[in-house]
Amino acid sequence: MSGKTGNRSALRQVMASRLFAGATIAMFLSGLGASAAAPQLVMFLVKALGAPLPLAGLYYLTSLAAPAAGYFVGRYSDRTGNRLGLFRVCAAAGFAGWAGLALSTSVWMPFVIGVVLLAISGASTSQIFAAVHDELGRKPADANESVVAVIRMALTGGWIVGPVVGAWVAATYGLRPMLWMTAACTLLQIAPLGTLNPAPVRKPKPASEPAHHAGLRAMLPLLMFTGLFVLVYAGEPVKYGFLLIYMEEHLKLSPPVRGAVIGIQPFIELLIMPFSIGLGRRFGNVWLMCFAAGLGVLANLCFALWPSAVGMFAGQILMGGVWGVFMVLGIIVAQRLLPEAVATASAIFMSSSALASALGGSAGGLGVALLGLPSVFLLPALFAGLAVVGLASIARSASFQEHLSRANASSDSSPVSGRSASETAT
């Protein structure tokens, strides 16, 4: 009952706040635009620009610039406190990037645009979550974490709708109009937040003063946690690259069944996300994510060892459990691990999907050549298993918990209040 009450309270907070409501709409538009274009990019490079398929596949390596761009944007944000101003700059860069892709006439242009503009635009999401964190810190309440969950669910909702809309627009109007649609969604993120520019929670540090977040030692727990998240996330590009092919060519499943298999994961994910906060408080956030990573192991074993429609559904349902937990709790834990630099923490964590895509894509390409289908899914099962071990280790680590507790205690902007040290540490 308390969980349901907390969810209702969070929804009231979101609807009553222009910042939270605007952030929710902006995150939906972000997910919608990005996910509409992502599955179509290789096809655009091949069909519209004449790129060879191997070269087109390398386009996703441009996302490796995103973590570096996100770090520097987050660092500047933490120094100045100008979250939403930087968000608008990043969104405008994203609009220019997607528009540039739509206007591209040579193969080299999308690669340059991806590194220069789209890498910067990726930091817009982390700036939103940093601004939300700051605002929640002004008025600590029990439902604050659930507010983050609601906004994060909007981003996931966009990723559910986007591929369907993008495929329809590409089939009906063409690939370039689909890219223009993504550009429009990226720019429209700015509208719900208008000219809002909340004051920083704490006085920005002078440029000459060393920033807390700049030290590598201070960032080590965050980097360790993010690395474990990368191991879990690396299974996604393997799955999206080969699961449909496996179901079509090996299992001979009909198109409606294949579509239902793909669609059930986000459905389960959205069902679980509202309960992740309450479960994290009950069992500890890191322990809950350890359990979720274990579900990832089982999911990939289903793909690899259960060659039937039932096995595919079982794997996708388990994967829904993985992301129903990680997509809510991940950003919360990341911000706690670097409370003096929440924009930097958000940027590092949110851009980790780029590293995971590179790792998973490379491992999947090599793995399918060496192991074939469906044995390639044993690789993401191994990655998730390593993440289970790592998460269990840090959940049991007194030094890690001490660091997290100390970080929370020293941050007057933490959205967590009225909780025991042991709950906060995990």
C-alpha positions in Angstrom: 0.0 0.0 0.0 2.8 2.4 0.9 4.4 1.8 -2.5 1.1 2.8 -4.3 0.8 5.8 -2.0 4.3 6.9 -2.9 3.6 6.5 -6.6 0.5 8.6 -6.3 2.4 11.3 -4.3 5.1 11.2 -7.0 2.6 11.7 -9.8 1.1 14.7 -7.9 4.6 16.2 -7.5 5.3 15.8 -11.2 2.0 17.3 -12.3 2.3 20.2 -9.8 5.8 21.2 -10.9 6.6 22.8 -14.2 10.1 21.5 -14.0 9.1 17.9 -13.3 6.2 17.9 -15.8 8.4 19.5 -18.5 11.2 17.1 -17.8 8.8 14.2 -18.2 7.6 15.4 -21.6 11.1 16.2 -22.7 12.4 12.8 -21.8 9.5 11.2 -23.7 10.4 13.2 -26.8 14.1 12.4 -26.4 13.3 8.6 -26.3 10.9 8.9 -29.1 13.3 10.7 -31.5 16.4 8.7 -30.7 14.7 5.3 -30.9 12.9 6.2 -34.1 16.2 6.7 -35.9 18.5 4.2 -34.2 17.3 1.0 -36.0 17.2 2.9 -39.4 20.7 4.4 -39.4 22.6 1.6 -41.1 19.8 1.3 -43.7 20.1 5.0 -44.3 23.9 4.8 -44.8 23.5 1.9 -47.2 20.5 2.9 -49.2 20.7 6.7 -49.2 24.5 7.2 -49.2 25.7 4.0 -50.8 27.9 2.9 -48.0 29.2 -0.7 -47.9 27.5 -2.7 -45.2 30.7 -3.3 -43.1 31.4 0.5 -43.2 27.9 1.3 -42.3 28.1 -1.0 -39.3 31.1 1.0 -38.0 28.9 4.1 -37.6 27.9 3.1 -34.1 31.5 3.5 -33.0 30.9 7.3 -33.3 29.0 6.9 -30.0 32.2 6.3 -28.2 32.7 10.1 -28.3 29.6 10.5 -26.1 31.2 9.6 -22.8 34.0 12.2 -23.2 31.5 14.9 -24.4 29.2 14.1 -21.5 32.0 14.3 -19.0 33.1 17.7 -20.0 29.5 19.0 -20.3 28.8 17.6 -16.8 32.0 19.1 -15.4 31.1 22.5 -16.7 27.5 22.1 -15.4 28.7 21.3 -11.9 31.0 24.3 -11.9 28.4 26.8 -13.0 25.1 25.2 -11.9 23.6 26.1 -15.3 21.8 22.8 -15.9 18.9 23.8 -18.2 21.0 26.3 -20.1 23.4 23.5 -21.1 20.4 21.2 -21.7 19.2 23.7 -24.4 22.6 23.9 -26.0 22.8 20.1 -26.1 19.3 19.8 -27.6 20.1 22.5 -30.2 23.3 20.6 -31.1 21.2 17.4 -31.4 18.8 19.2 -33.8 21.7 20.4 -35.9 23.2 16.9 -35.9 20.0 15.0 -37.0 19.2 17.7 -39.6 22.8 17.4 -40.9 22.3 13.6 -41.2 19.0 14.2 -43.1 20.9 16.5 -45.5 24.0 14.4 -45.9 25.2 13.6 -49.4 28.5 11.8 -48.7 29.3 8.8 -46.5 31.8 10.7 -44.4 29.3 13.3 -43.3 27.3 11.2 -40.8 30.5 10.0 -39.1 31.8 13.6 -38.5 28.3 14.7 -37.4 28.1 11.8 -35.0 31.3 12.6 -33.3 31.0 16.4 -33.3 27.3 17.1 -32.7 25.4 14.0 -31.7 28.0 13.2 -29.0 27.2 16.5 -27.4 23.5 16.1 -27.7 23.6 12.9 -25.7 24.4 15.0 -22.6 21.0 16.7 -22.7 19.4 13.8 -20.8 22.0 13.9 -18.0 21.4 17.7 -17.6 17.7 17.1 -17.1 18.3 14.5 -14.4 20.8 16.8 -12.7 18.3 19.7 -12.7 15.7 17.3 -11.2 18.1 16.1 -8.6 18.8 19.8 -7.6 15.1 20.6 -7.3 14.3 17.5 -5.3 17.2 18.4 -2.9 15.4 21.7 -2.0 12.4 19.8 -0.6 13.4 16.3 0.6 10.5 14.0 0.7 9.8 10.2 0.8 8.4 10.3 -2.8 11.4 12.0 -4.3 12.9 8.8 -5.7 9.6 7.9 -7.2 9.6 11.3 -9.0 12.9 10.2 -10.7 11.2 6.9 -11.6 8.3 8.6 -13.2 10.6 10.8 -15.4 12.7 7.8 -16.2 9.6 5.8 -17.2 8.8 8.6 -19.7 12.1 8.1 -21.4 11.5 4.4 -21.6 8.0 5.1 -23.0 9.5 7.1 -25.8 11.8 4.2 -26.6 8.8 1.8 -26.8 6.9 4.1 -29.2 9.8 5.4 -31.2 10.8 2.3 -33.3 7.2 1.8 -34.4 6.8 5.4 -35.4 10.2 5.5 -37.1 9.6 2.4 -39.1 6.2 3.7 -40.3 7.6 7.1 -41.3 10.5 5.5 -43.1 8.3 3.1 -45.0 5.6 5.8 -45.8 7.7 8.9 -46.5 11.3 7.8 -46.7 14.5 7.7 -44.5 15.3 11.4 -44.8 11.9 12.5 -43.5 12.3 10.1 -40.7 15.6 11.8 -39.7 13.9 15.2 -39.9 11.2 13.8 -37.5 14.0 12.9 -35.1 15.5 16.3 -35.4 12.2 17.9 -34.7 11.7 15.7 -31.5 15.1 16.7 -30.3 14.4 20.4 -30.7 10.9 20.1 -29.2 12.5 18.9 -26.0 13.2 22.5 -25.2 9.6 23.6 -25.4 8.1 21.9 -22.3 10.7 23.5 -20.0 10.4 27.0 -21.6 12.8 29.5 -20.1 13.0 27.8 -16.7 16.5 28.2 -15.2 16.4 27.2 -11.5 19.1 28.6 -9.3 21.9 26.2 -8.3 21.4 24.4 -5.0 24.9 25.5 -3.8 27.0 28.4 -4.9 29.0 27.5 -8.0 32.7 27.1 -7.4 35.1 29.6 -9.1 36.8 28.3 -12.2 40.2 28.6 -10.4 39.0 26.4 -7.4 39.7 22.7 -7.8 36.4 20.8 -8.2 35.6 17.8 -6.1 34.5 15.8 -9.1 37.8 16.3 -10.9 39.7 13.8 -8.7 40.0 10.3 -10.1 39.9 8.8 -6.6 36.5 10.5 -5.9 35.2 9.0 -9.2 36.4 5.5 -8.7 33.3 4.1 -7.1 31.2 5.7 -9.8 33.4 4.3 -12.5 33.3 0.9 -11.0 29.6 0.9 -10.7 29.2 2.2 -14.3 31.6 -0.5 -15.6 29.4 -3.2 -14.1 26.3 -1.5 -15.7 28.2 -1.7 -19.1 28.6 -5.4 -18.6 24.9 -5.9 -18.1 23.9 -3.5 -21.0 26.3 -5.1 -23.4 23.8 -7.9 -24.0 21.4 -5.5 -25.6 23.2 -4.9 -28.9 23.9 -8.7 -29.2 20.2 -9.4 -28.7 19.0 -6.7 -31.1 21.6 -7.7 -33.7 20.9 -11.4 -33.7 17.7 -12.4 -31.9 15.3 -11.5 -34.8 17.6 -13.3 -37.3 17.6 -16.4 -35.0 13.9 -16.4 -34.6 13.2 -16.0 -38.3 15.9 -18.2 -39.9 16.4 -20.9 -37.3 13.2 -21.1 -35.3 11.0 -20.2 -38.2 8.6 -18.2 -36.0 5.9 -16.1 -37.8 6.2 -12.3 -37.9 3.4 -11.8 -35.4 5.2 -14.1 -32.9 8.5 -12.4 -33.5 6.9 -9.0 -32.9 5.2 -10.2 -29.7 8.5 -11.5 -28.4 10.3 -8.2 -29.0 7.3 -6.2 -27.6 6.9 -8.0 -24.4 10.2 -6.8 -22.8 9.3 -3.1 -22.6 5.8 -4.0 -21.4 7.2 -6.0 -18.5 9.8 -3.3 -17.9 7.1 -0.6 -17.5 5.1 -2.8 -15.1 8.1 -3.3 -12.9 9.6 0.2 -12.8 7.0 1.7 -10.4 7.9 -0.9 -7.8 11.7 -0.7 -8.1 12.0 2.1 -5.6 10.1 0.3 -2.9 12.0 -3.0 -3.6 15.3 -1.1 -3.5 14.4 0.4 -0.1 13.5 -3.0 1.2 16.4 -5.1 0.0 19.0 -2.4 -0.9 19.5 -0.8 -4.3 22.8 -2.6 -5.1 21.5 -6.0 -4.0 18.4 -5.5 -6.1 20.5 -4.7 -9.1 22.6 -7.8 -8.4 19.5 -9.9 -8.5 18.4 -8.1 -11.7 21.8 -8.9 -13.3 21.2 -12.5 -12.4 17.9 -12.3 -14.3 20.0 -11.2 -17.3 22.1 -14.3 -17.0 19.0 -16.5 -17.1 17.5 -14.5 -19.9 20.5 -15.0 -22.2 20.7 -18.7 -21.3 17.0 -18.9 -22.4 18.0 -17.4 -25.8 21.0 -19.8 -26.1 19.6 -23.0 -24.7 15.8 -23.0 -25.1 15.2 -23.1 -28.9 11.4 -22.4 -29.0 9.0 -19.5 -28.9 8.4 -20.2 -25.2 12.1 -19.9 -24.6 12.2 -16.5 -26.4 9.3 -15.2 -24.5 10.8 -16.4 -21.2 14.1 -14.6 -22.0 12.4 -11.4 -22.9 10.2 -11.4 -19.8 13.4 -11.9 -17.7 15.1 -9.0 -19.6 12.1 -6.8 -18.7 12.9 -7.5 -15.1 16.5 -6.5 -15.7 15.7 -3.1 -17.1 12.7 -2.5 -14.9 15.2 -2.3 -12.1 18.3 -0.9 -13.7 16.7 2.0 -15.6 15.2 3.4 -12.4 17.8 2.7 -9.7 21.0 3.1 -11.9 20.8 6.9 -12.2 19.9 7.3 -8.5 22.9 5.3 -7.3 25.2 7.0 -9.8 24.2 10.5 -8.5 24.7 9.3 -4.9 28.2 8.1 -5.7 29.3 11.6 -6.7 27.0 14.0 -4.8 29.2 17.0 -5.2 29.0 16.7 -9.0 25.7 15.2 -9.9 25.8 16.4 -13.5 29.1 14.7 -14.1 27.8 11.5 -12.4 24.7 11.6 -14.5 26.6 12.2 -17.7 29.1 9.4 -17.1 26.3 6.9 -16.2 23.9 7.9 -19.0 26.6 7.8 -21.7 27.8 4.4 -20.6 25.3 2.8 -23.1 27.7 4.0 -25.8 30.5 1.9 -24.3 28.1 -1.0 -23.9 27.1 -0.8 -27.5 30.7 -0.9 -28.6 31.5 -3.8 -26.3 28.4 -5.8 -27.2 28.5 -5.0 -30.9 32.2 -6.1 -31.1 31.6 -9.2 -29.0 28.5 -10.1 -30.9 30.2 -9.8 -34.3 33.1 -11.9 -33.2 31.0 -14.3 -31.2 28.6 -15.1 -34.0 31.5 -15.9 -36.3 33.1 -18.2 -33.7 30.1 -19.7 -31.9 27.2 -19.2 -34.3 23.6 -18.9 -33.4 22.2 -19.3 -30.8 25.5 -19.9 -28.8 26.5 -16.3 -29.3 24.0 -15.5 -26.5 26.3 -17.2 -24.0 28.6 -14.2 -24.2 26.1 -11.7 -22.8 25.2 -14.3 -20.2 28.9 -14.4 -19.2 29.0 -10.6 -19.1 25.9 -10.4 -16.9 27.4 -13.1 -14.6 30.6 -11.0 -14.1 28.3 -8.1 -13.2 26.5 -10.2 -10.6 29.8 -11.0 -9.0 30.9 -7.4 -9.1 27.6 -6.0 -7.7 27.6 -8.6 -5.0 31.2 -7.6 -4.1 30.4 -3.9 -3.8 27.2 -4.5 -2.0 29.2 -6.5 0.7 32.1 -4.0 0.6 32.3 -2.0 3.8 34.5 0.6 2.1 32.1 1.1 -0.8 29.1 1.5 1.5 31.1 3.8 3.7 31.9 5.9 0.7 28.3 6.0 -0.4 27.1 6.9 3.1 29.7 9.6 3.5 28.8 11.0 0.1 25.1 11.2 1.0 25.8 12.8 4.4 28.0 15.5 2.8 25.5 16.4 0.1 22.8 18.8 1.1 21.1 18.3 -2.3 20.5 14.6 -1.9 16.9 13.6 -2.6 17.1 11.0 0.1 16.0 11.8 3.7 14.8 10.2 6.8 16.4 6.9 6.0 18.9 4.7 7.9 22.5 4.6 7.0 22.3 1.0 6.0 19.4 1.7 3.6 21.3 4.7 2.1 24.5 2.7 1.7 22.8 0.1 -0.5 
